[in-house]
């Protein structure tokens, strides 16, 4: 099993957001090209036929503006989900669609609720709150980035704009918050230095041994190094040179 502390790029980081974006654009193109209107496949609260929208509504959009405004955050947030939380990304994605849709069906007004914005609010809520809870510096940075980019979306969980499913937004926000506390396994944890480990002892640290109790550096004299003779090398005996002078009458050349 891979170390959950590692953040590694995988094909799903790109393929899943691209596939999701292509699907919602293809559905919209199909409606325009062949004159269909899939609005009645959206979530219709408190009606049994409206439950089909729990599955189909994230892929249906009312117009090009609605589709465009959902495409970019859906791509960015899904990519972030699969990069930083790859071990639980599919659970968050699938269960987020289902639970936010069911909650919208339970509390929504009697109208068709369509669009991927409910899922987007699930992702925004989960990525923000989960990063704060884990206290991992990279995930906290991700939380701050998410709130910087999409923090203004919080206003749309309130009924302040006509024609906007604030119930779907609120449902996504609640589901994402619950997921942040619910999913605890395989969460990346920050790396700990050796002095932060439970078995660490200061008296055994070779670096701290160079300091006294007051924090003053202790200078230690290096021990003399004794050179050992090389293998096969015999000990050298003192050399004695004897000169012998012989007297002769022969001429020298």
KEGU-849876 format. One record per residue (C-alpha): residue in three letters; x, y, z. Coordinates in pm, whole numbers, plus 32768, in hexadecimal, padded with zeros to 4 digits. Each point is the difference from the previous one (the first is absolute). Layout:
BEGIN
[r 'ala', [X, Y, Z]]
...
END
This chain:
BEGIN
[r 'unk', [8000, 8000, 8000]]
[r 'unk', [8080, 8156, 7FAB]]
[r 'unk', [8062, 80F0, 810E]]
[r 'unk', [7ED9, 80EC, 803E]]
[r 'unk', [80F7, 8116, 8047]]
[r 'unk', [8061, 8007, 7E92]]
[r 'unk', [7F54, 80E0, 7F02]]
[r 'unk', [803E, 7F70, 7EAA]]
[r 'unk', [7F73, 8055, 7EAE]]
[r 'unk', [7F30, 7EF1, 7F57]]
[r 'unk', [7F34, 7FE9, 7EC1]]
[r 'unk', [7EBA, 8023, 80C1]]
[r 'unk', [8061, 8163, 8064]]
[r 'unk', [7FC9, 8068, 7E96]]
[r 'unk', [7F26, 7EEF, 7F6A]]
[r 'unk', [7EE1, 800F, 80FB]]
[r 'unk', [7FCF, 817D, 7FF1]]
[r 'unk', [801C, 7FF9, 7E84]]
[r 'unk', [7F08, 7EE2, 7FE4]]
[r 'unk', [7F05, 80A5, 80EB]]
[r 'unk', [8018, 814B, 7F48]]
[r 'unk', [7FDD, 7F5A, 7EAC]]
[r 'unk', [7ECA, 7F43, 8072]]
[r 'unk', [7F42, 8134, 8078]]
[r 'unk', [805E, 80BE, 7EC2]]
[r 'unk', [7F99, 7ED7, 7F28]]
[r 'unk', [7EAE, 7FED, 80AC]]
[r 'unk', [7FC6, 8173, 7FC5]]
[r 'unk', [806F, 7FDF, 7E93]]
[r 'unk', [7F11, 7EDB, 7FD2]]
[r 'unk', [7EDE, 80D1, 8084]]
[r 'unk', [804E, 8120, 7F15]]
[r 'unk', [804F, 7F28, 7ED1]]
[r 'unk', [7ECD, 7F20, 8010]]
[r 'unk', [7F0B, 80E8, 80B0]]
[r 'unk', [7FDF, 7F42, 8146]]
[r 'unk', [7FC3, 8093, 8157]]
[r 'unk', [8077, 7F2B, 8122]]
[r 'unk', [7F8F, 80F0, 810F]]
[r 'unk', [7EEF, 7F0F, 8071]]
[r 'unk', [8117, 7F09, 805D]]
[r 'unk', [8071, 80E9, 8113]]
[r 'unk', [7FB8, 7FDF, 8173]]
[r 'unk', [7E94, 8049, 8051]]
[r 'unk', [7FDD, 8005, 817C]]
[r 'unk', [7F08, 7F23, 80B8]]
[r 'unk', [7F94, 7F49, 7EC3]]
[r 'unk', [8065, 7E9B, 7FB1]]
[r 'unk', [8045, 804E, 7E92]]
[r 'unk', [80E0, 811A, 8079]]
[r 'unk', [80F3, 7F05, 8097]]
[r 'unk', [808D, 7FB3, 7EA9]]
[r 'unk', [8097, 8159, 8008]]
[r 'unk', [80E8, 7F92, 8119]]
[r 'unk', [80CB, 7F4E, 7EF4]]
[r 'unk', [7FB5, 80CB, 7EC7]]
[r 'unk', [7FEC, 8168, 807B]]
[r 'unk', [817D, 8042, 8016]]
[r 'unk', [8018, 7FC7, 7E87]]
[r 'unk', [7EE2, 80EA, 7F9F]]
[r 'unk', [801F, 817B, 7FD9]]
[r 'unk', [7F06, 8107, 7F9F]]
[r 'unk', [80D8, 80D6, 7F17]]
[r 'unk', [8164, 803D, 7F8B]]
[r 'unk', [8044, 80FA, 8117]]
[r 'unk', [7F94, 7F07, 8108]]
[r 'unk', [80D8, 7EF5, 7F5F]]
[r 'unk', [8131, 80E2, 7FE0]]
[r 'unk', [7FF1, 8077, 816A]]
[r 'unk', [7FFA, 7E97, 807A]]
[r 'unk', [8106, 7F70, 7F14]]
[r 'unk', [8137, 80B5, 807C]]
[r 'unk', [7FD1, 7FCC, 8179]]
[r 'unk', [7F94, 7E98, 7FC2]]
[r 'unk', [8141, 7FBB, 7F40]]
[r 'unk', [80E7, 80B0, 80F7]]
[r 'unk', [7F64, 7F6F, 813C]]
[r 'unk', [7FE8, 7E9E, 7F78]]
[r 'unk', [816F, 800C, 7F9A]]
[r 'unk', [8060, 8079, 815D]]
[r 'unk', [7F2E, 7EEC, 809D]]
[r 'unk', [80AC, 7EEB, 7F39]]
[r 'unk', [815C, 808E, 803A]]
[r 'unk', [7FF1, 8040, 8178]]
[r 'unk', [7EFD, 7EFA, 8068]]
[r 'unk', [8025, 7EF3, 7EF6]]
[r 'unk', [7FB6, 7EE0, 80F2]]
[r 'unk', [7EA4, 8081, 8049]]
[r 'unk', [7FB8, 80D4, 7ECC]]
[r 'unk', [7F04, 7F15, 7F5E]]
[r 'unk', [7F41, 7FDC, 8146]]
[r 'unk', [7FE9, 8177, 8027]]
[r 'unk', [7F96, 802F, 7E97]]
[r 'unk', [7EF6, 7EF1, 7FEB]]
[r 'unk', [7F75, 8021, 815F]]
[r 'unk', [8008, 817A, 7FDF]]
[r 'unk', [7F1F, 7FF2, 7ECF]]
[r 'unk', [7F0C, 7F0F, 80A4]]
[r 'unk', [7FE9, 8099, 815C]]
[r 'unk', [7FF2, 816B, 7F90]]
[r 'unk', [7EF0, 7F9E, 7F08]]
[r 'unk', [7F39, 7F49, 8109]]
[r 'unk', [801D, 8123, 80F2]]
[r 'unk', [7F90, 80EF, 7EEF]]
[r 'unk', [7ED8, 7F1C, 7FBC]]
[r 'unk', [7FA9, 800E, 8172]]
[r 'unk', [8013, 8178, 803E]]
[r 'unk', [7FD7, 809D, 7EA9]]
[r 'unk', [7EE3, 80CC, 7F71]]
[r 'unk', [7F0A, 7F56, 7F11]]
[r 'unk', [80C6, 8045, 7EC2]]
[r 'unk', [8105, 7F53, 7F29]]
[r 'unk', [815D, 8025, 8091]]
[r 'unk', [8111, 7FC6, 7EFD]]
[r 'unk', [8175, 803B, 7FD7]]
[r 'unk', [814A, 7F8D, 8092]]
[r 'unk', [800D, 811B, 80FD]]
[r 'unk', [7F91, 7F17, 8119]]
[r 'unk', [8134, 7F28, 7FC5]]
[r 'unk', [80DB, 8134, 7FE4]]
[r 'unk', [7F8E, 806F, 8159]]
[r 'unk', [804F, 7EA4, 8083]]
[r 'unk', [8164, 801D, 7F7D]]
[r 'unk', [8034, 8165, 807B]]
[r 'unk', [7F80, 7FA8, 815A]]
[r 'unk', [80C5, 7EBB, 801B]]
[r 'unk', [814C, 808D, 7F81]]
[r 'unk', [7FEA, 812E, 80E3]]
[r 'unk', [7F99, 7F5B, 8146]]
[r 'unk', [80D2, 7EC6, 7FCE]]
[r 'unk', [813E, 80CA, 7FD1]]
[r 'unk', [7FBE, 80BC, 8143]]
[r 'unk', [7FB7, 7EC1, 80C1]]
[r 'unk', [8134, 7F3F, 7F8C]]
[r 'unk', [80EF, 8120, 8054]]
[r 'unk', [80E2, 7F96, 7EE3]]
[r 'unk', [80AF, 8135, 7F7A]]
[r 'unk', [7FBE, 7FA8, 7E93]]
[r 'unk', [7E92, 7FB2, 803D]]
[r 'unk', [7FD6, 8141, 80C8]]
[r 'unk', [8094, 80BB, 7ED8]]
[r 'unk', [7F02, 7F51, 7F21]]
[r 'unk', [7EE9, 806A, 80ED]]
[r 'unk', [806F, 816A, 7FEF]]
[r 'unk', [8016, 7FEF, 7E85]]
[r 'unk', [7EA2, 7F6D, 7FE8]]
[r 'unk', [7F6B, 8108, 80E1]]
[r 'unk', [80BA, 810F, 7F3F]]
[r 'unk', [7F79, 7F89, 7EB0]]
[r 'unk', [7EA2, 7F95, 8064]]
[r 'unk', [7FBD, 809F, 8151]]
[r 'unk', [7EFC, 80EA, 7F6E]]
[r 'unk', [7F28, 7ECE, 7FB0]]
[r 'unk', [7F97, 7FF6, 816C]]
[r 'unk', [7EFC, 810D, 7FBC]]
[r 'unk', [7F44, 7F1E, 7F11]]
[r 'unk', [7F9F, 7F0B, 8112]]
[r 'unk', [7F04, 810D, 805C]]
[r 'unk', [7EC6, 8057, 7F37]]
[r 'unk', [808C, 8148, 7F7C]]
[r 'unk', [7FDA, 7FC7, 7E89]]
[r 'unk', [7ECD, 7F9A, 7F40]]
[r 'unk', [801B, 7EC3, 7F31]]
[r 'unk', [812B, 7F76, 80BF]]
[r 'unk', [7FE4, 7EB9, 80BF]]
[r 'unk', [8088, 8075, 814B]]
[r 'unk', [7F7B, 7EBB, 8095]]
[r 'unk', [80ED, 7F3B, 7F1E]]
[r 'unk', [8121, 80E1, 8065]]
[r 'unk', [7FAF, 7FDF, 8172]]
[r 'unk', [7FDF, 7E88, 7FDD]]
[r 'unk', [8156, 7FE7, 7F5C]]
[r 'unk', [809D, 80D9, 810E]]
[r 'unk', [7F71, 7F27, 8115]]
[r 'unk', [8063, 7EB8, 7F5B]]
[r 'unk', [8166, 8079, 7FC5]]
[r 'unk', [801D, 806C, 816B]]
[r 'unk', [7F86, 7EAD, 8078]]
[r 'unk', [80F7, 7F4E, 7F19]]
[r 'unk', [811D, 80D0, 808F]]
[r 'unk', [7FBF, 7F6E, 8159]]
[r 'unk', [7F8E, 7EA9, 7F8C]]
[r 'unk', [8122, 7F94, 7F21]]
[r 'unk', [8131, 7FD6, 80DD]]
[r 'unk', [80C0, 7EDC, 7F67]]
[r 'unk', [8124, 802F, 7F10]]
[r 'unk', [8019, 8170, 8054]]
[r 'unk', [8159, 8093, 7FBD]]
[r 'unk', [80B6, 8061, 813D]]
[r 'unk', [8120, 80F8, 8016]]
[r 'unk', [815C, 7F6E, 8016]]
[r 'unk', [809C, 8002, 815B]]
[r 'unk', [816D, 8045, 8047]]
[r 'unk', [80BE, 7F02, 80CF]]
[r 'unk', [7FF2, 80DF, 8134]]
[r 'unk', [7E84, 7FFE, 7FE9]]
[r 'unk', [7FED, 7E86, 8011]]
[r 'unk', [7F81, 7F67, 8149]]
[r 'unk', [813E, 7F31, 8033]]
[r 'unk', [80E8, 812D, 7FE3]]
[r 'unk', [80EA, 8045, 8128]]
[r 'unk', [80CC, 813E, 801C]]
[r 'unk', [811D, 7F5D, 80BC]]
[r 'unk', [803D, 7F13, 7EDD]]
[r 'unk', [8009, 810F, 7EF8]]
[r 'unk', [8169, 801D, 7F80]]
[r 'unk', [7FCB, 816A, 7F9E]]
[r 'unk', [7F7F, 8072, 8153]]
[r 'unk', [812B, 7F63, 80A9]]
[r 'unk', [80CE, 8126, 7F7E]]
[r 'unk', [7F40, 80EE, 80E8]]
[r 'unk', [7FF8, 8020, 8179]]
[r 'unk', [7ECB, 8030, 80DA]]
[r 'unk', [8008, 8179, 7FC0]]
[r 'unk', [800C, 7FD6, 7E88]]
[r 'unk', [8171, 805A, 7FE0]]
[r 'unk', [80C7, 7F50, 7EF4]]
[r 'unk', [8107, 7F15, 8086]]
[r 'unk', [8142, 7FF0, 7F3A]]
[r 'unk', [8091, 7EA7, 7FFA]]
[r 'unk', [8166, 7FAB, 7FA8]]
[r 'unk', [8021, 7F0A, 7EE4]]
[r 'unk', [8091, 7EB4, 8065]]
[r 'unk', [8155, 7FAD, 7F6C]]
[r 'unk', [7FF1, 7F1C, 7EDA]]
[r 'unk', [80E2, 7ED2, 8009]]
[r 'unk', [806A, 7F86, 7EAD]]
[r 'unk', [8006, 7E8C, 7FDD]]
[r 'unk', [810B, 7F61, 7F24]]
[r 'unk', [7F89, 7F84, 7EB6]]
[r 'unk', [7FBC, 7E90, 7FD8]]
[r 'unk', [813A, 7F46, 7F98]]
[r 'unk', [80E3, 811F, 8059]]
[r 'unk', [811C, 7F93, 80EB]]
[r 'unk', [8084, 80DC, 8110]]
[r 'unk', [812E, 80C0, 7F89]]
[r 'unk', [8147, 7FBB, 80BC]]
[r 'unk', [8105, 810E, 8029]]
[r 'unk', [80F9, 7FF5, 7EE0]]
[r 'unk', [8175, 7FF2, 8044]]
[r 'unk', [80FC, 8058, 7EF0]]
[r 'unk', [8167, 7F89, 8025]]
[r 'unk', [8118, 809B, 7F30]]
[r 'unk', [813A, 7F32, 7FC2]]
[r 'unk', [8136, 80B1, 7F82]]
[r 'unk', [810B, 7F28, 7F57]]
[r 'unk', [8151, 8092, 7FB4]]
[r 'unk', [8095, 7FA9, 7EAC]]
[r 'unk', [811B, 8076, 7F22]]
[r 'unk', [7F43, 7FD4, 7EBF]]
[r 'unk', [7FBC, 8141, 7F4A]]
[r 'unk', [7E9F, 807D, 7FEF]]
[r 'unk', [7F5F, 8026, 7EB0]]
END
